[in-house]
Amino acid sequence: MGLREQWAETLMGLLVLVLAAGFLVYSLSVGDVGAKAGGYELTAKFGQVGSLAPGASVSVAGVKVGTVSQITLDPKSYLAVAKLSLDPTVKLPSDSTAKITSDSLLGGVHVAIAPGGATDDIKPGGEIENTQGAVDLFGLIGSVMRPQGDASAAAATPPPSANPAATAPESY
């Protein structure tokens, strides 16, 4: 291998390292990793979190104000406890509601917070009391497509008439 080939391989290796470093810097800046240091945490308990995972965004009126930092299971109530790390400039009324919503039909979920009208704010370390868990979209679609119960028995029995005068007499 000549000097020219070695130089070309070294240059390609450096180019790959520079591109990798560029992608790393870009992904950290887009993902807001390390941003908004000094935020505060709130907790919210949900009956079902679906595919919510740490790192998911938390939004108010569609604007990202924080992230989900941790999800654990409460061993006493069997509810999922989500810790939300919020921007320190965002103060939420004490009667705010947290809801797990889908980003799209293809997946991805986040926590959407609807601010309440209370005059007092949730203190750092506090809990959002009003929550709505994730909806199992495929379960809903499946229950509509496959109704439960005995369909043959319902088809064999005619429904009762609401108006007796509307039924035909047995003989004329």
C-alpha positions in Angstrom: 0.0 0.0 0.0 1.4 3.3 -1.0 1.6 6.5 0.9 -1.3 8.0 -1.1 -3.6 5.1 0.0 -2.6 5.5 3.6 -3.3 9.2 3.5 -6.7 8.7 1.9 -7.7 6.1 4.6 -6.6 8.4 7.4 -8.5 11.3 5.9 -11.7 9.1 5.5 -11.3 8.0 9.2 -11.1 11.6 10.3 -14.1 12.5 8.2 -16.1 9.7 9.8 -15.1 10.9 13.3 -16.0 14.5 12.5 -19.4 13.5 11.1 -20.1 11.3 14.2 -19.3 14.2 16.5 -21.5 16.5 14.5 -24.5 14.0 14.7 -23.9 13.7 18.5 -23.9 17.5 19.0 -27.0 17.8 16.9 -28.9 15.0 18.7 -28.1 16.4 22.1 -29.3 19.9 21.1 -32.5 18.7 19.4 -33.3 16.3 22.3 -32.9 19.1 24.9 -30.5 16.9 26.9 -29.2 19.0 29.8 -31.4 21.9 29.0 -33.3 23.9 31.6 -31.1 22.9 34.5 -32.7 23.8 37.8 -36.2 22.6 36.8 -38.6 21.2 39.4 -40.3 17.8 39.6 -43.9 16.9 40.0 -45.5 13.5 40.2 -48.7 12.2 38.5 -50.3 8.8 39.1 -52.0 7.0 36.1 -54.0 3.8 35.9 -52.4 3.0 32.5 -49.3 4.6 31.0 -49.3 2.7 27.7 -46.0 3.2 25.9 -45.0 6.3 27.9 -41.3 6.1 28.7 -38.7 8.3 30.4 -37.7 11.0 28.1 -41.2 11.6 26.7 -42.2 15.2 26.5 -44.5 17.1 28.8 -46.5 19.9 27.1 -48.9 22.7 28.0 -51.0 24.0 25.1 -48.8 22.1 22.7 -45.6 23.7 24.0 -42.9 21.5 25.5 -42.3 22.5 29.1 -40.5 19.4 30.4 -39.9 15.7 30.2 -40.9 12.5 31.9 -37.9 11.6 34.1 -39.0 8.3 35.7 -41.9 5.9 35.7 -42.4 3.5 38.6 -45.2 1.3 40.0 -46.8 2.2 43.4 -46.8 -1.2 45.2 -49.8 -0.2 47.4 -52.2 1.2 44.8 -50.8 -0.5 41.7 -50.8 2.8 39.9 -48.0 4.0 37.6 -46.2 7.0 39.1 -44.6 9.3 36.6 -42.1 11.9 37.7 -42.3 15.0 35.5 -39.3 17.4 35.3 -40.6 20.8 34.4 -39.2 24.1 33.3 -38.8 26.3 36.4 -40.5 29.3 34.7 -43.8 27.2 34.3 -46.0 27.4 37.3 -49.1 25.2 37.2 -52.3 25.8 39.1 -53.1 23.2 41.8 -56.2 21.9 39.9 -54.3 21.2 36.7 -55.0 17.9 34.8 -52.4 15.6 33.3 -53.4 13.3 30.4 -51.4 10.8 28.4 -52.0 11.4 24.7 -50.8 10.0 21.4 -48.6 12.0 19.1 -50.1 10.2 16.1 -51.8 7.0 15.1 -48.4 5.4 14.5 -47.3 5.7 18.1 -45.4 8.0 20.4 -47.0 9.4 23.5 -46.5 12.4 25.7 -48.1 14.0 28.8 -50.3 16.9 28.1 -51.1 19.2 31.0 -54.3 21.3 31.0 -53.9 24.2 33.5 -56.7 24.7 35.9 -58.2 27.9 37.3 -57.0 27.7 40.9 -55.1 30.7 42.4 -52.5 28.6 44.2 -49.7 26.7 42.3 -48.5 23.1 42.7 -45.3 23.3 44.8 -42.1 21.6 43.6 -42.3 17.9 44.6 -46.1 18.1 44.6 -48.5 15.9 42.7 -51.0 16.5 39.9 -54.1 14.9 41.4 -56.4 14.9 38.2 -55.0 12.5 35.7 -56.2 10.5 32.7 -54.3 7.4 31.7 -53.5 6.2 28.2 -56.3 4.9 26.0 -55.7 1.5 24.4 -56.6 2.4 20.8 -56.2 -1.1 19.4 -58.3 -2.5 22.3 -61.1 -0.1 21.4 -60.9 -0.9 17.7 -61.0 -4.6 18.5 -64.0 -4.3 20.8 -65.9 -2.5 18.1 -64.9 -5.1 15.5 -65.6 -8.1 17.7 -68.6 -7.3 20.0 -68.7 -9.4 23.1 -71.7 -11.5 24.0 -73.8 -14.1 22.2 -74.7 -12.6 18.8 -76.7 -15.6 17.7 -79.2 -15.3 20.6 -79.7 -11.6 19.9 -80.4 -12.4 16.2 -82.9 -15.2 17.0 -85.1 -13.0 19.3 -86.8 -10.1 17.6 -86.7 -6.8 19.4 -89.8 -5.9 21.2 -91.9 -3.2 19.5 -92.0 0.1 21.3 -95.6 0.9 20.1 -98.2 -1.9 20.5 -100.5 -0.1 18.0 -97.8 -0.4 15.3 -97.8 -4.3 15.4 -100.1 -6.0 13.0 -103.0 -7.9 14.5 -102.8 -11.7 14.4 -106.0 -12.1 12.3 -107.9 -9.9 9.9 
